[in-house]
Amino acid sequence: MLERDELLSPESSGDSGLTPAERRLARLRFDLHDGPQQDVILLAEDIRLLREQLEALMEGRPERGRVLSRFDDLEARLVVIDRDLRRISSFAESPFFPSEPLPVALAKVTREFARRTGIVPETRIDGDFRDLTDSQQITLLGLIREALSNVREHSDARRVTIAMSAGPEGVQASVADDGRGFEPETTLVAAAHEGHLGLVGMHERVRLLGGCTRIDSRPGGPTVISVSLPPFPRSAAQAR
């Protein structure tokens, strides 16, 4: 949202000193460093200490290896979260900080999903994604990750398909599964009332980038979550 407001605003200028948007980005960067990143580090230390305590207590027990491996998985997940927080912090420092290509980032998300569920998503990618802004890439990956999380937790699906395409008209992406499905309107309203704002929050983030989301589902399935983002004038933004 900050990137869009700043880069498309007619009042944007290259004057020296921090603009209001730059000050907000700087504050976000420091808040991330002093808040969630420190919490993740402390949590990792607590998990490491608990693992050491259990390692000694479970000496000689047959389930010892399995239990300790779960702690290793948790620690590895915290490393990923810490890396993501640092990456977001870098984006806050510079909207044009170079990032890995979107197909590479998507492959990491699908590998993690496959490791946890045993379902290897069918992925179809078409077009050139190099001109995506950081905000667009983060939003697309966030929506796909949220959709896959819902598949993992609720759908009992056996097949998942992810499709992404980019062209002059913008970017389209979708996640489809053959799971049990749901009634979108009542489910999303109930989730919002209970404080579960995953897909609701992603819908709002897409809207702030000028795009739209769509959820097609019914009890018994299938479910398709799709997003469309308009083209963003990255080259003009960089010049500004």
MIDOSE-1310 file (N, C-alpha, C; in nm, 2 decimals, decimal comma, always signed):
residues 240
mler	+0,08/-0,12/+0,00/+0,00/+0,00/+0,00/+0,09/+0,13/+0,00; +0,19/+0,13/+0,08/+0,28/+0,24/+0,09/+0,35/+0,26/-0,04; +0,39/+0,15/-0,10/+0,46/+0,16/-0,23/+0,37/+0,22/-0,34; +0,25/+0,17/-0,34/+0,15/+0,22/-0,44/+0,12/+0,36/-0,42
dell	+0,10/+0,40/-0,30/+0,06/+0,55/-0,27/+0,18/+0,64/-0,31; +0,30/+0,60/-0,27/+0,42/+0,68/-0,29/+0,45/+0,69/-0,44; +0,45/+0,58/-0,51/+0,50/+0,58/-0,65/+0,40/+0,64/-0,75; +0,27/+0,63/-0,71/+0,17/+0,68/-0,80/+0,12/+0,82/-0,77
spes	+0,16/+0,87/-0,66/+0,12/+1,00/-0,61/+0,17/+1,11/-0,70; +0,09/+1,20/-0,75/+0,14/+1,32/-0,83/+0,24/+1,40/-0,75; +0,22/+1,40/-0,61/+0,30/+1,49/-0,53/+0,44/+1,43/-0,50; +0,46/+1,30/-0,54/+0,59/+1,24/-0,51/+0,70/+1,32/-0,58
sgds	+0,81/+1,33/-0,50/+0,93/+1,41/-0,56/+1,05/+1,35/-0,51; +1,16/+1,39/-0,57/+1,29/+1,34/-0,53/+1,37/+1,43/-0,44; +1,30/+1,51/-0,36/+1,37/+1,61/-0,27/+1,45/+1,53/-0,17; +1,56/+1,59/-0,12/+1,64/+1,53/-0,02/+1,56/+1,52/+0,11
gltp	+1,60/+1,43/+0,20/+1,54/+1,41/+0,32/+1,43/+1,30/+0,31; +1,37/+1,25/+0,42/+1,28/+1,14/+0,42/+1,14/+1,20/+0,39; +1,07/+1,13/+0,30/+0,93/+1,16/+0,28/+0,85/+1,09/+0,39; +0,72/+1,13/+0,40/+0,64/+1,06/+0,50/+0,63/+0,91/+0,48
aerr	+0,63/+0,86/+0,35/+0,62/+0,72/+0,33/+0,75/+0,65/+0,37; +0,87/+0,72/+0,34/+1,00/+0,67/+0,38/+1,01/+0,66/+0,53; +0,95/+0,76/+0,60/+0,96/+0,75/+0,75/+0,88/+0,63/+0,80; +0,76/+0,61/+0,74/+0,68/+0,50/+0,78/+0,75/+0,36/+0,75
larl	+0,82/+0,36/+0,64/+0,89/+0,24/+0,60/+1,01/+0,21/+0,70; +1,07/+0,32/+0,74/+1,18/+0,31/+0,83/+1,13/+0,26/+0,97; +1,02/+0,32/+1,01/+0,96/+0,27/+1,14/+0,92/+0,13/+1,13; +0,86/+0,08/+1,02/+0,83/-0,06/+1,00/+0,95/-0,14/+1,02
rfdl	+1,06/-0,10/+0,95/+1,18/-0,18/+0,96/+1,23/-0,20/+1,10; +1,23/-0,09/+1,18/+1,28/-0,10/+1,32/+1,18/-0,18/+1,40; +1,05/-0,16/+1,38/+0,95/-0,24/+1,45/+0,97/-0,39/+1,43; +1,00/-0,43/+1,30/+1,02/-0,57/+1,28/+1,14/-0,62/+1,35
hdgp	+1,25/-0,54/+1,35/+1,37/-0,58/+1,41/+1,36/-0,60/+1,56; +1,29/-0,50/+1,62/+1,28/-0,50/+1,77/+1,17/-0,58/+1,82; +1,08/-0,62/+1,74/+0,96/-0,70/+1,78/+0,97/-0,84/+1,74; +0,90/-0,88/+1,62/+0,89/-1,02/+1,58/+1,02/-1,09/+1,56
qqdv	+1,12/-1,02/+1,50/+1,25/-1,09/+1,48/+1,31/-1,13/+1,61; +1,31/-1,04/+1,71/+1,37/-1,08/+1,84/+1,28/-1,19/+1,91; +1,15/-1,19/+1,89/+1,07/-1,29/+1,95/+1,10/-1,43/+1,89; +1,12/-1,43/+1,76/+1,16/-1,55/+1,69/+1,29/-1,61/+1,74
illa	+1,39/-1,52/+1,76/+1,52/-1,56/+1,81/+1,50/-1,62/+1,95; +1,43/-1,56/+2,04/+1,41/-1,61/+2,18/+1,33/-1,74/+2,18; +1,23/-1,75/+2,09/+1,16/-1,88/+2,08/+1,25/-1,99/+2,04; +1,34/-1,96/+1,94/+1,43/-2,07/+1,89/+1,52/-2,11/+2,01
edir	+1,57/-2,01/+2,09/+1,65/-2,05/+2,20/+1,58/-2,14/+2,30; +1,45/-2,11/+2,33/+1,37/-2,19/+2,42/+1,35/-2,33/+2,37; +1,32/-2,34/+2,24/+1,30/-2,47/+2,18/+1,43/-2,55/+2,19; +1,55/-2,49/+2,16/+1,68/-2,55/+2,17/+1,71/-2,60/+2,31
llre	+1,67/-2,52/+2,41/+1,69/-2,56/+2,55/+1,60/-2,68/+2,59; +1,48/-2,67/+2,55/+1,38/-2,78/+2,58/+1,43/-2,91/+2,51; +1,48/-2,90/+2,39/+1,53/-3,02/+2,32/+1,65/-3,08/+2,40; +1,74/-3,00/+2,45/+1,85/-3,06/+2,52/+1,80/-3,12/+2,65
qlea	+1,70/-3,07/+2,72/+1,65/-3,13/+2,84/+1,58/-3,26/+2,81; +1,50/-3,27/+2,70/+1,43/-3,39/+2,66/+1,53/-3,50/+2,62; +1,64/-3,45/+2,55/+1,74/-3,55/+2,50/+1,80/-3,63/+2,61; +1,82/-3,56/+2,73/+1,88/-3,63/+2,84/+1,77/-3,72/+2,91
lmeg	+1,65/-3,67/+2,92/+1,54/-3,74/+2,99/+1,50/-3,87/+2,91; +1,51/-3,86/+2,78/+1,46/-3,98/+2,70/+1,57/-4,07/+2,66; +1,69/-4,06/+2,72/+1,80/-4,15/+2,69/+1,75/-4,30/+2,70; +1,77/-4,38/+2,59/+1,74/-4,52/+2,59/+1,60/-4,55/+2,56
rper	+1,51/-4,45/+2,54/+1,37/-4,48/+2,50/+1,36/-4,49/+2,35; +1,27/-4,58/+2,30/+1,27/-4,60/+2,15/+1,21/-4,48/+2,07; +1,13/-4,40/+2,14/+1,07/-4,28/+2,06/+1,16/-4,16/+2,07; +1,27/-4,17/+2,13/+1,36/-4,06/+2,15/+1,40/-3,99/+2,01
grvl	+1,44/-4,07/+1,91/+1,47/-4,01/+1,79/+1,36/-3,93/+1,72; +1,24/-3,99/+1,72/+1,13/-3,93/+1,66/+1,09/-3,80/+1,72; +1,09/-3,80/+1,86/+1,05/-3,67/+1,93/+1,16/-3,56/+1,90; +1,29/-3,60/+1,91/+1,39/-3,50/+1,88/+1,39/-3,45/+1,74
srfd	+1,35/-3,53/+1,65/+1,34/-3,49/+1,51/+1,23/-3,38/+1,49; +1,13/-3,39/+1,57/+1,02/-3,29/+1,56/+1,07/-3,16/+1,60; +1,15/-3,16/+1,71/+1,21/-3,03/+1,75/+1,31/-2,97/+1,64; +1,38/-3,06/+1,57/+1,46/-3,01/+1,46/+1,38/-2,95/+1,35
dlea	+1,26/-3,01/+1,33/+1,17/-2,95/+1,23/+1,12/-2,81/+1,27; +1,09/-2,80/+1,40/+1,04/-2,67/+1,45/+1,15/-2,56/+1,44; +1,27/-2,60/+1,47/+1,38/-2,51/+1,47/+1,41/-2,47/+1,32; +1,40/-2,56/+1,23/+1,42/-2,53/+1,09/+1,31/-2,43/+1,04
rlvv	+1,18/-2,45/+1,09/+1,08/-2,36/+1,05/+1,10/-2,22/+1,10; +1,15/-2,21/+1,22/+1,18/-2,08/+1,28/+1,29/-2,01/+1,20; +1,39/-2,09/+1,15/+1,49/-2,03/+1,06/+1,43/-1,97/+0,94; +1,33/-2,04/+0,88/+1,26/-1,99/+0,76/+1,18/-1,86/+0,79
idrd	+1,11/-1,86/+0,91/+1,04/-1,74/+0,95/+1,13/-1,62/+0,97; +1,24/-1,65/+1,03/+1,34/-1,54/+1,06/+1,39/-1,48/+0,92; +1,42/-1,57/+0,83/+1,46/-1,53/+0,70/+1,36/-1,44/+0,63; +1,23/-1,49/+0,64/+1,12/-1,41/+0,58/+1,11/-1,27/+0,64
lrri	+1,12/-1,26/+0,77/+1,11/-1,13/+0,84/+1,23/-1,04/+0,80; +1,35/-1,10/+0,78/+1,46/-1,02/+0,74/+1,44/-0,97/+0,60; +1,38/-1,06/+0,52/+1,35/-1,02/+0,38/+1,25/-0,90/+0,37; +1,14/-0,91/+0,45/+1,04/-0,81/+0,45/+1,11/-0,68/+0,50
ssfa	+1,19/-0,69/+0,60/+1,26/-0,57/+0,66/+1,35/-0,51/+0,55; +1,41/-0,59/+0,46/+1,49/-0,54/+0,35/+1,40/-0,47/+0,25; +1,29/-0,52/+0,23/+1,19/-0,46/+0,13/+1,15/-0,32/+0,19; +1,13/-0,31/+0,32/+1,09/-0,19/+0,38/+1,20/-0,08/+0,37
espf	+1,33/-0,13/+0,37/+1,44/-0,04/+0,35/+1,44/+0,02/+0,21; +1,41/-0,07/+0,11/+1,42/-0,02/-0,03/+1,31/-0,10/-0,11; +1,21/-0,03/-0,16/+1,11/-0,10/-0,24/+1,16/-0,18/-0,36; +1,28/-0,15/-0,40/+1,34/-0,21/-0,52/+1,45/-0,31/-0,49
fpse	+1,46/-0,35/-0,36/+1,56/-0,45/-0,32/+1,54/-0,57/-0,40; +1,65/-0,62/-0,47/+1,63/-0,73/-0,56/+1,60/-0,86/-0,48; +1,50/-0,94/-0,53/+1,46/-1,06/-0,47/+1,47/-1,18/-0,57; +1,45/-1,30/-0,52/+1,46/-1,41/-0,60/+1,34/-1,41/-0,70
plpv	+1,35/-1,47/-0,82/+1,24/-1,48/-0,91/+1,12/-1,55/-0,85; +1,00/-1,50/-0,89/+0,88/-1,56/-0,83/+0,87/-1,71/-0,85; +0,90/-1,76/-0,97/+0,89/-1,91/-0,99/+0,98/-1,98/-0,89; +1,10/-1,93/-0,85/+1,18/-1,99/-0,76/+1,12/-1,99/-0,62
alak	+1,07/-1,88/-0,58/+1,00/-1,86/-0,45/+0,88/-1,96/-0,44; +0,80/-1,96/-0,55/+0,69/-2,05/-0,55/+0,73/-2,20/-0,54; +0,84/-2,24/-0,60/+0,89/-2,37/-0,59/+0,92/-2,41/-0,44; +0,97/-2,31/-0,37/+1,00/-2,34/-0,23/+0,87/-2,36/-0,15
vtre	+0,77/-2,28/-0,18/+0,64/-2,29/-0,11/+0,58/-2,43/-0,14; +0,58/-2,47/-0,26/+0,52/-2,60/-0,30/+0,60/-2,72/-0,24; +0,73/-2,71/-0,23/+0,81/-2,82/-0,17/+0,77/-2,83/-0,02; +0,76/-2,72/+0,04/+0,72/-2,72/+0,19/+0,58/-2,79/+0,20
farr	+0,49/-2,75/+0,11/+0,35/-2,81/+0,12/+0,36/-2,96/+0,10; +0,44/-3,00/+0,00/+0,45/-3,14/-0,04/+0,51/-3,22/+0,08; +0,61/-3,16/+0,15/+0,67/-3,23/+0,26/+0,58/-3,25/+0,37; +0,48/-3,16/+0,39/+0,39/-3,17/+0,51/+0,27/-3,26/+0,47
tgiv	+0,23/-3,26/+0,35/+0,10/-3,33/+0,31/+0,12/-3,45/+0,23; +0,23/-3,47/+0,16/+0,25/-3,58/+0,07/+0,18/-3,55/-0,07; +0,13/-3,43/-0,09/+0,06/-3,39/-0,21/+0,16/-3,30/-0,29; +0,20/-3,34/-0,41/+0,28/-3,26/-0,49/+0,19/-3,17/-0,58
petr	+0,18/-3,04/-0,56/+0,09/-2,96/-0,65/+0,14/-2,96/-0,79; +0,04/-2,97/-0,88/+0,07/-2,95/-1,02/+0,08/-2,80/-1,05; +0,19/-2,75/-1,10/+0,22/-2,61/-1,11/+0,23/-2,57/-1,26; +0,16/-2,47/-1,30/+0,17/-2,42/-1,44/+0,20/-2,27/-1,43
idgd	+0,31/-2,23/-1,50/+0,36/-2,09/-1,49/+0,38/-2,05/-1,64; +0,32/-1,93/-1,67/+0,33/-1,88/-1,81/+0,36/-1,73/-1,80; +0,46/-1,68/-1,88/+0,48/-1,54/-1,88/+0,61/-1,50/-1,81; +0,63/-1,37/-1,81/+0,75/-1,31/-1,76/+0,72/-1,23/-1,63
frdl	+0,77/-1,28/-1,52/+0,74/-1,22/-1,39/+0,84/-1,12/-1,33; +0,94/-1,09/-1,42/+1,05/-1,01/-1,37/+1,02/-0,87/-1,33; +0,91/-0,82/-1,39/+0,87/-0,68/-1,37/+0,77/-0,66/-1,25; +0,75/-0,77/-1,18/+0,66/-0,76/-1,06/+0,73/-0,68/-0,95
tdsq	+0,65/-0,60/-0,88/+0,71/-0,52/-0,77/+0,72/-0,62/-0,65; +0,79/-0,58/-0,55/+0,80/-0,66/-0,43/+0,66/-0,68/-0,36; +0,58/-0,57/-0,36/+0,45/-0,58/-0,30/+0,36/-0,68/-0,38; +0,37/-0,68/-0,51/+0,29/-0,78/-0,59/+0,34/-0,92/-0,56
qitl	+0,47/-0,94/-0,56/+0,53/-1,07/-0,53/+0,49/-1,12/-0,40; +0,51/-1,04/-0,29/+0,47/-1,08/-0,16/+0,32/-1,12/-0,15; +0,24/-1,04/-0,21/+0,10/-1,06/-0,21/+0,06/-1,19/-0,28; +0,11/-1,21/-0,39/+0,08/-1,34/-0,47/+0,13/-1,46/-0,39
lgli	+0,25/-1,46/-0,34/+0,30/-1,57/-0,26/+0,22/-1,59/-0,13; +0,18/-1,48/-0,07/+0,10/-1,49/+0,05/-0,03/-1,55/+0,03; -0,10/-1,51/-0,08/-0,23/-1,57/-0,11/-0,21/-1,72/-0,14; -0,11/-1,76/-0,22/-0,09/-1,90/-0,25/-0,06/-1,98/-0,12
real	+0,02/-1,92/-0,04/+0,06/-1,99/+0,09/-0,07/-2,01/+0,18; -0,15/-1,90/+0,18/-0,27/-1,91/+0,26/-0,37/-2,01/+0,21; -0,38/-2,02/+0,07/-0,47/-2,11/+0,01/-0,42/-2,26/+0,04; -0,29/-2,28/+0,03/-0,24/-2,41/+0,05/-0,25/-2,45/+0,20
snvr	-0,24/-2,35/+0,29/-0,26/-2,38/+0,43/-0,40/-2,43/+0,46; -0,50/-2,36/+0,39/-0,64/-2,41/+0,41/-0,66/-2,55/+0,35; -0,60/-2,58/+0,23/-0,61/-2,71/+0,18/-0,55/-2,81/+0,28; -0,44/-2,78/+0,34/-0,38/-2,88/+0,43/-0,46/-2,90/+0,55
ehsd	-0,52/-2,79/+0,60/-0,59/-2,80/+0,73/-0,74/-2,85/+0,72; -0,80/-2,82/+0,61/-0,95/-2,84/+0,60/-1,00/-2,92/+0,49; -0,93/-2,94/+0,38/-1,00/-2,98/+0,26/-1,00/-3,13/+0,23; -0,91/-3,21/+0,29/-0,89/-3,35/+0,26/-0,87/-3,37/+0,11
arrv	-0,80/-3,28/+0,04/-0,78/-3,29/-0,10/-0,68/-3,39/-0,13; -0,69/-3,45/-0,25/-0,58/-3,54/-0,30/-0,51/-3,48/-0,42; -0,56/-3,37/-0,48/-0,49/-3,31/-0,59/-0,51/-3,16/-0,58; -0,39/-3,09/-0,61/-0,39/-2,94/-0,60/-0,32/-2,89/-0,73
tiam	-0,38/-2,79/-0,78/-0,32/-2,73/-0,90/-0,30/-2,58/-0,88; -0,18/-2,53/-0,91/-0,14/-2,39/-0,90/-0,11/-2,34/-1,04; -0,18/-2,23/-1,08/-0,15/-2,17/-1,21/-0,12/-2,02/-1,20; -0,02/-1,98/-1,27/+0,02/-1,84/-1,27/+0,05/-1,79/-1,41
sagp	+0,00/-1,67/-1,45/+0,04/-1,62/-1,58/+0,06/-1,47/-1,57; +0,15/-1,42/-1,65/+0,17/-1,28/-1,66/+0,17/-1,23/-1,80; +0,12/-1,11/-1,82/+0,11/-1,05/-1,96/+0,09/-0,91/-1,95; +0,06/-0,84/-2,06/+0,04/-0,70/-2,07/-0,09/-0,66/-1,98
egvq	-0,18/-0,75/-1,97/-0,30/-0,71/-1,89/-0,28/-0,73/-1,74; -0,17/-0,78/-1,70/-0,14/-0,80/-1,55/-0,11/-0,94/-1,52; -0,13/-0,98/-1,39/-0,10/-1,11/-1,34/-0,22/-1,18/-1,29; -0,23/-1,31/-1,33/-0,34/-1,39/-1,27/-0,28/-1,52/-1,21
asva	-0,34/-1,56/-1,10/-0,29/-1,67/-1,03/-0,41/-1,74/-0,97; -0,40/-1,88/-0,95/-0,51/-1,95/-0,89/-0,46/-2,08/-0,82; -0,53/-2,12/-0,72/-0,51/-2,24/-0,65/-0,63/-2,32/-0,65; -0,63/-2,44/-0,71/-0,75/-2,53/-0,71/-0,73/-2,66/-0,64
ddgr	-0,83/-2,71/-0,57/-0,81/-2,84/-0,51/-0,94/-2,92/-0,52; -0,93/-3,05/-0,51/-1,05/-3,14/-0,53/-1,10/-3,19/-0,39; -1,09/-3,10/-0,29/-1,13/-3,14/-0,16/-1,28/-3,12/-0,13; -1,31/-3,12/+0,00/-1,45/-3,12/+0,04/-1,53/-3,00/+0,01
gfep	-1,46/-2,88/-0,01/-1,52/-2,76/-0,05/-1,59/-2,70/+0,07; -1,66/-2,58/+0,05/-1,73/-2,51/+0,16/-1,82/-2,40/+0,10; -1,90/-2,34/+0,18/-1,98/-2,23/+0,14/-1,91/-2,10/+0,16; -1,86/-2,04/+0,06/-1,76/-1,92/+0,08/-1,82/-1,81/+0,17
ettl	-1,94/-1,77/+0,15/-1,98/-1,65/+0,22/-2,00/-1,68/+0,37; -2,07/-1,78/+0,41/-2,09/-1,81/+0,55/-1,96/-1,85/+0,62; -1,87/-1,92/+0,55/-1,75/-1,96/+0,61/-1,66/-1,85/+0,63; -1,64/-1,75/+0,54/-1,56/-1,64/+0,56/-1,61/-1,54/+0,67
vaaa	-1,74/-1,53/+0,67/-1,80/-1,44/+0,78/-1,77/-1,50/+0,91; -1,79/-1,63/+0,93/-1,77/-1,70/+1,06/-1,62/-1,69/+1,09; -1,53/-1,71/+1,00/-1,39/-1,70/+1,02/-1,35/-1,56/+1,07; -1,41/-1,46/+1,01/-1,38/-1,32/+1,05/-1,42/-1,30/+1,19
hegh	-1,54/-1,34/+1,23/-1,59/-1,32/+1,36/-1,51/-1,39/+1,47; -1,45/-1,50/+1,43/-1,36/-1,58/+1,52/-1,22/-1,53/+1,52; -1,19/-1,43/+1,44/-1,05/-1,37/+1,43/-0,96/-1,44/+1,34; -1,01/-1,53/+1,25/-0,93/-1,60/+1,15/-0,94/-1,52/+1,02
lglv	-0,84/-1,44/+1,00/-0,85/-1,34/+0,89/-0,76/-1,37/+0,77; -0,72/-1,50/+0,75/-0,62/-1,53/+0,65/-0,66/-1,48/+0,51; -0,77/-1,55/+0,46/-0,81/-1,51/+0,32/-0,88/-1,38/+0,32; -0,94/-1,34/+0,43/-1,00/-1,20/+0,43/-0,90/-1,10/+0,42
gmhe	-0,79/-1,12/+0,50/-0,68/-1,02/+0,49/-0,61/-1,02/+0,36; -0,59/-1,14/+0,29/-0,53/-1,14/+0,16/-0,62/-1,07/+0,06; -0,75/-1,08/+0,07/-0,84/-1,01/-0,02/-0,82/-0,86/-0,01; -0,80/-0,81/+0,11/-0,79/-0,67/+0,13/-0,65/-0,62/+0,08
rvrl	-0,55/-0,70/+0,09/-0,42/-0,67/+0,04/-0,42/-0,66/-0,11; -0,48/-0,76/-0,17/-0,50/-0,75/-0,32/-0,57/-0,63/-0,36; -0,68/-0,60/-0,29/-0,76/-0,48/-0,33/-0,67/-0,35/-0,32; -0,59/-0,34/-0,22/-0,50/-0,22/-0,21/-0,40/-0,21/-0,32
lggc	-0,37/-0,32/-0,39/-0,29/-0,31/-0,51/-0,37/-0,30/-0,64; -0,50/-0,27/-0,62/-0,58/-0,25/-0,74/-0,63/-0,38/-0,80; -0,62/-0,49/-0,74/-0,66/-0,62/-0,79/-0,79/-0,67/-0,73; -0,82/-0,80/-0,76/-0,94/-0,86/-0,70/-0,91/-1,01/-0,68
trid	-0,99/-1,06/-0,58/-0,98/-1,20/-0,55/-1,12/-1,27/-0,57; -1,12/-1,40/-0,60/-1,24/-1,47/-0,62/-1,23/-1,61/-0,56; -1,34/-1,65/-0,49/-1,34/-1,78/-0,43/-1,46/-1,85/-0,49; -1,43/-1,96/-0,56/-1,54/-2,04/-0,62/-1,53/-2,18/-0,54
srpg	-1,64/-2,21/-0,47/-1,64/-2,34/-0,40/-1,79/-2,37/-0,36; -1,81/-2,49/-0,32/-1,94/-2,54/-0,28/-1,91/-2,66/-0,19; -2,00/-2,70/-0,10/-1,98/-2,82/-0,03/-1,97/-2,94/-0,12; -1,87/-3,02/-0,10/-1,84/-3,13/-0,19/-1,73/-3,10/-0,29
gptv	-1,70/-2,97/-0,30/-1,59/-2,93/-0,39/-1,63/-2,92/-0,53; -1,53/-2,88/-0,62/-1,39/-2,84/-0,59/-1,39/-2,70/-0,54; -1,27/-2,65/-0,51/-1,25/-2,51/-0,46/-1,14/-2,45/-0,55; -1,17/-2,32/-0,60/-1,07/-2,25/-0,67/-1,06/-2,11/-0,61
isvs	-0,94/-2,07/-0,57/-0,91/-1,93/-0,52/-0,83/-1,87/-0,63; -0,87/-1,76/-0,68/-0,80/-1,69/-0,79/-0,78/-1,54/-0,75; -0,67/-1,49/-0,81/-0,64/-1,35/-0,79/-0,60/-1,28/-0,92; -0,63/-1,16/-0,94/-0,59/-1,08/-1,06/-0,53/-0,95/-1,01
lppf	-0,41/-0,92/-1,06/-0,35/-0,79/-1,03/-0,32/-0,71/-1,16; -0,35/-0,58/-1,16/-0,32/-0,51/-1,28/-0,17/-0,48/-1,30; -0,13/-0,45/-1,42/+0,01/-0,42/-1,45/+0,05/-0,30/-1,37; +0,17/-0,30/-1,31/+0,22/-0,19/-1,23/+0,34/-0,13/-1,31
prsa	+0,34/+0,01/-1,32/+0,44/+0,07/-1,40/+0,58/+0,08/-1,33; +0,64/-0,04/-1,32/+0,77/-0,05/-1,24/+0,88/+0,04/-1,29; +0,89/+0,04/-1,43/+1,00/+0,12/-1,48/+0,98/+0,27/-1,45; +0,86/+0,32/-1,46/+0,83/+0,46/-1,43/+0,85/+0,49/-1,28
aqar	+0,82/+0,39/-1,20/+0,84/+0,40/-1,06/+0,99/+0,41/-1,02; +1,07/+0,33/-1,09/+1,21/+0,33/-1,06/+1,27/+0,46/-1,10; +1,22/+0,52/-1,22/+1,27/+0,65/-1,26/+1,24/+0,76/-1,16; +1,12/+0,75/-1,10/+1,08/+0,85/-1,00/+1,16/+0,83/-0,88
